[in-house]
Amino acid sequence: NASIHLAARLHHHMMTEAAEGREGDGTKNEAEEETPEERADRLRKKIKTVGGGERRVSRMMLMFKTLREENETIISLKGVCPGHRLAPGLLLSGRDALKNELEKFTEARSMDLENERMPSDEKETNPSGWWAVLALEGSLLGGTTLAADTRSHAAATLRGERRQPKPSL
């Protein structure tokens, strides 16, 4: 009996929708399309019922507007941010904050380019830098780790003179 009663209710529901001109799946007709203002109003009402009020609606709309307008900037920022994630609140800050953040990353990258370069062969042709450190370290500590001519070469290097150490035998 319950299944017959349910089938009868379903049949009645489908017949009333067909009489009103709507399809059975609940979609609206082309004549019932809503305008953008109605859609925005419906969205506001929906968010108000969930909680948060107008402030959340405006923040959400601002965030989506920023996403649409600054898509390329956001993509490039995501490429340089750690974990490919933007800082919280950056989208709500707007276009100027996004541009400022991208400029910061670009400036930091340009400053770090020197550190990212491959080491030059200067140490092999002019080893005075590390020779000087080792020689002074040995002479200050009183150790005899390096030959005397190496120490003198290190001292000359620190004075600005260019001399090559004598090869030890």
Secondary structure, 3 states (H helix, E strand, C coil): CHHHHHHHHHHHHHHHHHHHCCCCCCCCCHHHCCCHHHHHHHHHHHHHHHCCHHHHHHHHHHHHHHHHHCHHHHHHHHHHCHHHCCCCCHHHHCHHHHHHHHHHHHHHHHHHHHHHCCCCCHHHHCCHHHHHHHHHHHHHCCCCCCCHHHHHHHHHHHHCCCCCCCCCC
